[in-house]
Amino acid sequence: MVSKESYTLLRCPGCGVVYTLDPPEESRTGQYDKLDQKIKLGDSPTGLGIIYYHIRSHMLRRKAHIIRKQAYRSSGALLNYGAKTGFFSHHMERLGWKVTSVEKYYEWRQFSLEMFRHRMIDVKEMDSLHPGTFDVITMWHVFEHNYHPHELLDRFYELLRPGGIIVMACPNICSTDAMHYGPYWAAYDVPRHLWHFNPSSITALAHRHGFTLMHHEKMPFDSFYISILSEMNLRHRMPFIRGMAVGLRSWLISLTKRGKSSSLVYVFRKR
C-alpha cells in the first residue's frame, strides 16, 4: 500500500512457513513503515486511523487479561518487544507490571518518552539484559517483521524465567479473509512482513526453540480492519462497506473455526 511494489512468496515444503523472497535490506525497511507511523503517531486521526484509535483501549484491556490468565499472575517482569508508541507498555505499568520496552525506531521511542515518560531501549541494548529476567515477553504483530526469527526465539528462551511465556499476535494466512482476497490480502503487507504463518507452522517453529503452545485465540477486530485495507488495495468502490461485509463473514466463521481467524494470539510456554 505504500510502495506499490510486488513480491514473490514461497512456502517451505519442510516446515510450511511462507516467506517473502528477496526483501529489501534491513537498513532500508524504515521507508516502508510510513503508513504505520502515520496511523499510530497522528494526533488527529482520520479515516482508518479513527477505527484504530477507537478499538485500542478495548484491546489494551483484552491483552492484559490474556497475560494475567495465561501467566497465572497479576504483576511481574514483562518485556514488550517491538513496543511501537508505548501505549501497551504504559497500560501494563499502570497495572503494576515492571515493563522493559524494546523499539528500533527513534521517533517512536521519543513519542513514548514524551507521552508517558516511559523510556524504551533500542534493539541493540537487548544484549545488556540478563538471562532469566522476565516472566512474560510480548510481541503484538511484530514477529513477522523480524529478519532473524530463530536467533530472536533463542534469545527469548534465555531471557525468560522457567515457565515463562511468550504472547504474540500474528496474521493468519489460512484465514477466511486471506482466502477471499488472495494476493491482495492486506495482511501480507510485503515487504514489511517477511514471514507468513498459519497455526501449524508457527507452533512448529516455536517448538524447535523450546516452547510449547498453551493457548491461542482470535484477535476480534482484525478481520474487519484487514478486509477494509484489502478493498482499498483492490481500489474497489465503497471499500469500508465491502470490507465490513467480508470482515463480518470472516468473523462469524471464526466463532466455530478459530483457525480461520484473520489474526491469532499465541501463548507459548518455555519448556
N, C-alpha and C positions, 0 to 999 in steps of 0.2 A: 504493500500500500504506500510505502514511502519511496522506494527506488524504482518501482515498476519493472524490476529485473525478474528473470525466470531462472529457476534452479532445478536440477535433477535430484530426485530422492531415490535411494537404493535401500533394499531390505537385506539384512544379513541372513543367509539361509540357516545359519547355526543357531543364533540367539533370538532372531525375529525383530531386533531393533532396526528401525528405519532411520537413516541419517542423510543429511544434506551433503551432496557431493560438491567438492571444491568451494567451500565457503570462503569469504574474504579473510585476510589475516586478522588475528585477534586485535591488533593495534588499530584496525580500521572500523571496528564494529560500532563505534560511537555515532557515526553518521547515519546508521540505520535505526537509532533509538529516538529520533526526533519526535515522532508521533507519541511514543510512550511518555517522554518527558513533558510534552505539551499537555497531555491529559492529566498527569499526576502533579504537575507543578503550577498549573493555571490557577490564579487567584479568583477568576470569574469564569468558571467552566461554562461551555456552550455545547450544544449538540450532544454527542455521546458522552462527553465529559460530565454532563448533568446526571446521566444514569449512573456513571461510575461513582460520583460523589454521594448519591442517594443510597446506594447499596453498601457503601464502605462501612458505615457504622454497624449495620446488621452483621456483616461478615467478620468484623473485628470481634464481636461477641461470640459468634459461632466458632471462630478459630480458637479463641481462648477456651471455650467449652470442650472442644476436641482434645486440646492439650491437657486440661485438668483431668478429663475422663481417662485418657489413654496413658498418661504418665503417673496416674494414681497420686497426684499431689496438687496442691493449690498454689505452691510457690516453689522456687528453686532457681537454678542457674540455666539460662537459656541463651543459645547462640542463634541469632537471626541472620542467616547468610543470604546476601542479596537483598538488603533491607530497604532499598529504594528511598523513599522520602521519610521513613521512620514512623509512620502512623501506627503500625502494628507494634513496633518496639516500644513506643510511648504507651500504648494501651496496656501492654503486659507489665511495664514498670509500674503503672498505676495500680495494677492488681497485686503488686508485691513481689514480682519476679526480678531477679538480678539479670539484666539483659546486656549482652555484648552484641553489637551490630556490625556487620561487615558489608561494605558497599564500595564498588570500584569507582563510581562517578563522583568527582569532587563537588559538582553542583548539587547533587542530592545530599551528600554529607553536610554541606553548608546549610541547606534547607532544614535538615533535621536539627542542626545546632542552633539555628536562629529561631525555629518554630517551637522546639521542645526542650532546648538546652540539653539535648542528648548527643553526645559525641560518638560518632561512628569511626571505625578503623578501616583502613584500606585493605585490600585483599593481601597485599604483601606483608602486612602486620600480623597476619594469622600465624606466621612462623613463631611468634613470641608467645602464643597461647600454650598453656601447659596441658599435657595429657590427663585424661580423667577429670576434666574440669566441669563438664556440662551434663545436666540431666536431660535436656531436650535441645535438639537442633531443628530449626525450621527453614524451609525453602518454599516460598509461595510463587509458583510459576517462574522458577529460576534455574532448576537443574537442566532443563532442556537447552539453556543458553551456554552451558559450560563447555569449554574446549577440552577439558581433561577430567571427564567424569570418573574414571577409575581411580585416579590419584585423589580426587576430592572425597570419594567414599572411604578410601583408606584413611585419609586424614580425619574424617568424621569418626571413624571407628576408634582412633586414638584419643580423640577429644572427649568422647562420651564416657561417662561412668558405667560400671557394669549394670546392665538392664536399662540403660538409657535408650531414648527413642529419637528417630528422625521422623518429622512430619513434613511431607512435601506434597504440593499440588502440581499436577501436570496435565496438559491436554491429552485427550484420548483419541487416537487415530481410528479406533473401531466404533466411535460414537455414531449415533443416528445422523447428526448434522454433518459429520465428516463424510459419511457415505453419500449424503444428499448433494453436497457441494463439490466433491471430488477435488481437483487441483485448485479450485477457488476457495476452499475452506480457509477462513482467515487464521485459524489457529496453527496452520503450518508455518505461517509467519517467517518465511525464508527471506534473507539468510540469518535472521536473528536466532531462530530456533535451529539448532544443529542436530538435535536428536528428537525422535518422534516415537512415543511409546504407546503400547496398549498394556492392560493389566498384567498379562503373562510376561511380556518382555522386561518390564521394569522390575517385576518381582524376581525374575531370574538373575538380573543384573545385581540387585541388592544382595541376593543370597550368595553370590560369588564373593562378596566382600564382607561376609559375616553378619548379615542382617536377616531377620525373619519377618515376613508380613504378618502383622497382628490385626489390622483393620483397614478397610477402605470405604469411602463414602463419596457421594457426588457433591460437586460444587453447584448449588441450586440455580444460580443466575447465569452461569457461563453459556448455556445453550442459547439463551436469548441474545446476549451481547455478541457472541461469536457469529450467530446467524445474521444479525444486522450488519456486522462488518463484512460478512461474506457476500451479502446482497450488494453492498457498496463496491466490493471487488468486481462483481459482475456488471456493475453500472445499471442495475435494474431500477425502474421507476418505483417510487414508494418503498425504499429499502427498509424503513422502520416497520411498516405494516407487514410486508412479506417476511422479514426476518423474525418478527414476533410470532408469526404463524408457524414457521418451521421450528423455531425455538420451543414453542409450546408442544408441538408434536414430539420433539426430541425429549423434552422434559417428562411428558406423560409416559413415554416408553421406558424411560429410566426409572420410573417408580417401581416397576416389576423386574426390569433388567438393568441392574446397576452398571454392568459392564458396557452399556450403551450410552452412558453419560458423557456429555461434552468434555468435562474435566473431572478428574478424580483426586481426592485427597488420600494419600497412602501413609500408613503408620508402620514403620519398620523398627523392630527392637534389636538391640545389639545382643548377639548370642554370647 
